[in-house]
């Protein structure tokens, strides 16, 4: 697998750039910056795109320019354009069902109610693709109604306290992504799934 396709999920535009829902974007922006690569808009891929090499591997990074609920349109365009096997793509996404700072790498699974994943499953017609989910913690309840205020939680901006935890998470995930071609995938899956933000 000398080509690796990393797709971060989020919403385009300044308004959302620091929101919890944009963790997929933020992580890939960090990775791209590390290799002095910039994102450029590629209309045919419905995404912003960045490419660089790590050792002998080409890394292609994508930030869909569709809104979260239509992420599948961009993923479909990328898969069709490059004619890639689905095991070469890795979707990076926020997850409100995981505690803040927890990481879950899965090779398949349902959308778990995440609209971005739901859209990708719909467009690819399969649940079988790699996804790295990053916990943002569950939304606070609204006192009067006891309901969860999910929308303002996922679209709310990341606090400074959360940012210091997420910086450790980004660092860990980036280290693992850099090793995708040199380490066994099982090893990377275990590393990420056992990551403990408090032990750093």
Secondary structure by P-SEA (a helix, b strand, c coil): ccbbbbbbbccccccccccccaaaaaaaaaaaaaacbbbbbbcccccbbbbbbcccbbbbbbbbcccccaaaaaaaaaaaaaccccccbbbbbccccccccbbbbbccccccccaaaaaaaaaacccbbbbbbbbccccccccccccccccccccccccaaaaaaaaaaaaaaaaaaaacccccaaaaaaaaaacccccc
